[in-house]
């Protein structure tokens, strides 16, 4: 009971902004500004492209990091952590320096007719840089939680590496992977700093919120802000609720 009372200040601090949002939203005049629906379609559509790429690229890397005893592991971990820890604004500048029209790779790509400046490809690339490290670190923790003796048992029974991965490792790690996916989804939808610098166009929800805020003030952004929250929060909240039920089930079932 004492711990609950001690937790109230933190809970109140976290809840105040959302309670305020409910009270200040102009519900009678609730509408989206010009171009807001387009930003919603951009964010949701391109995020649906970025997230599968993040999963396909991230799972092999996370699995290697969880299982490898190579001397290169520490360097690989640093290579993942540095983008994660780099401020988004700085990462956006770095991407411009690499993939921009005058960047080290950008010039070569432009000769091949490929442009990664202010287009859908640049937007997806920015989302990947913003979310991939988070997914990899979460997925690595999930794979580290898979008992090694389970996989060894699969090898003893003659299962192929692919069968061990798909029928043992991934199912056991699935809840942790879902958590990583939830975090990646939030990062992809809400990425602002990298996108703002690297690909101002097409404008997703975060950039459009910033533009509306600058042009028309804070009262003009509440409707789109609700759309952002509705688009972003349900999936990760569902994932975290499933994690909580799984943990409770393990506690209540000693035989497991």
N, C-alpha and C positions, 0 to 999 in steps of 0.2 A: 504493500500500500504506500509506503514511504517513497519507493522508487517511482510510483505513478505520479505522486505530487511533484517530485523533483523533475519529472519529464514534461510537466505541463508547460513551463516557459518555452522549451524548444518546440513543442507541438504548436503552441500559439503563434510563435514566431513564423513557423512554416505555413500555417493556415491563413494568416492575416492577408497576404496578397490575393489569395483565391477568393476569400470571403469578400474582399474589397471589389474584386472583378465582378462578382455577382451583383453587388449593389450599384456600381457605377455604369454598368452596361445599359445603354438606351434600348430597352426591350421593345418598346412601342415602335421605335424607328429603326429596328434591327434590319440592316441591309448591308450588302457588300458594295464597295466602291468600284468604279470603272477599272477593269483589268484584274480585279481580285480573283474571279473565278478562273481566269487564265493562269494565274500564279498557283492556284490550287491544283489544276490539272498538270502543270509543270512539275510541281513538287511530288505529287503522288505518282505520276507516270514515270518520271526519271528515277525516283526512289525504287520503284518496282524493277527497274533495270539494274541499279547499283547494288541492291542487297543480294541478289543471287550471285553476282560477280564476287562480292565480298566473301560470301560463304564458300564458293568454289575455290577461291584463292587462299582463304584463311584457314580452312580445315587442314590441308596438308602441312602447312607451315606450323600450325598449332600442335598437330600430332607429332611432328618431328621434334619440336621444342620439348614436348612432354616426355618423349621416349629416348631421345638421343643422349649419349654420353660423350659426344664429340667435343674436342677442345675448342671447336668453333661455336659452341652453343652460346657462350657468354657474349660473343660478338654479334651473333644473330639476335639475341635478346636485346642488346643495345640498339641494333638497327630497327627493331620494332618499337622500343621505348622512346627513342629520340623523336620520331614524328608524333607520338602520342603526347609527349611533354612540350612540344614546340607550340607556342601560341598560334591560334588560327590565322591571325593577320600575317605573322611571319611566314607561315606555311604557304599562304596565298602568294606572297611576294616570291618565294622560292619557286613555286610552280610557274609563275610568269617568267622567271629567269630561265627555267628549263624548257617549258612547253610553249612559251609565247612566240610570236612571229620572229623575234630576234634572239630567241633562246638557244641554248646549246643543242637541244634536240628539235626545237621548233623549226629552225631553218631547214634541217634535213627532212623533216616531215612535210614542210611546205613544198619542197622540191618533188615530193611524191604525190602532191595534191591533197595532203591531209592537213587540216587546220584544227587546232585545239584552242580557239580563241572565241569567246562569246557565242558558243553554240552548245547543242545538247551533249556532244561528246565531252566538252570541257566541263560542263556541269556535272556529269556522272563521274568524271575523273576527280573533281574536287570533292564530291561526296565520298568516293572510295578512300581518298587520302584522309578524310575527316573521321571515317568510321572503322576502316580495316584494322588499325592497331588495337582498338578497343575489343573488336570481335576476336582477334587472335589471342589476346591475353586472357579473355574469358574462356575461350575454347581450350586453351592450354590448361587452365585450372580444371576444366571439366574432364579432360583426358587424363590428367594426373590423378583424378579421383577414381579412375577405373582400376580395380585390382589387377596387378600384373599376373597373378596366378590364374585368373579367369582366362586371359588370353593364352597363357601357357597350356591350360587345359584344352583349349580349342586346338592348339598346335598338336598336342599329344593325340587327340582324336582324329587327326588327319585333315583338319579344316584348312582351306587355303587362306592366304593372307586377306584376300578380298572378302571371303565369308566371315573371317574373324572380325574384320572392320565393320561390315554391314550388319552382321547378326549379333555381335557381342559388344564391340567397343562403342559404336555409335548409339545403340539403344541405351546402354548403361550411362553414357555421357549426355543423353538427349536433353535432360532438364538443364544441365549446365550450359549446353549449347543453345538452348532456347533463351536462357538469360543473356548470353552473349549476343544473340540475334536481336533481342529486345533493345539492348543498349545500342547496337549498331543502327537499328531502325530509328531510334530517337536522334542519334547523331546525324544520320543521313537526312532526315526530314528537317531538322533544326539547324543544320550547318549554315552559318552566316559569314564568318570572317574569311574563310578560304574562298567561298563562292563570290563574295562581294569584291574581292581583289582580282580573282582569277577569271571569273566569267560573270560579269554584271548582267549580261543577257544570256539565256532567257531568265526572267525573274521568277524565282520561286517564292513561297510564302514569306520566309524571313526577310528577304530583300524588299519585297513589296510592302511589308509592315514598316520597314525603315523609311521607305519612300513616302508612304502615307503619313507617317509620323512627322517627317520633315515638312511636308507640304501643307498638311491640314491640322496638325496637332494631335494630341493623345486621344481626344474624343472620337477621332475618325478611325481608330485602329481596333476597337474592341470587337467588332463583328468578325474581322479576319483573325484576330487573336483567338477567338472561340473556335473557329474552324481549324486553326493550327493545333490547338489542344485536343480537339475531337479526333483529328487525324493522327495525332502522335501518341496519345496516352493509352487508349484501350488495349492495344496489343501488349505492350510491356507490362501493364498492370495485370493482365491475364496471366502472363508468364510468371510474374512474381507470386501471384496467388497460387498457381500450381506448384511452385517451388515450396511455398509454405505448407501446403497440404501434404506434399511428399515428405518433408522433414517431420511433420507431426505424425504421419503414418509410420515412419521409421522408429520414432520414439515410442509409440504405443504398441509396436509389434516386435518384442524382443527376439522372437524366433527368426526374424529376418536377419 
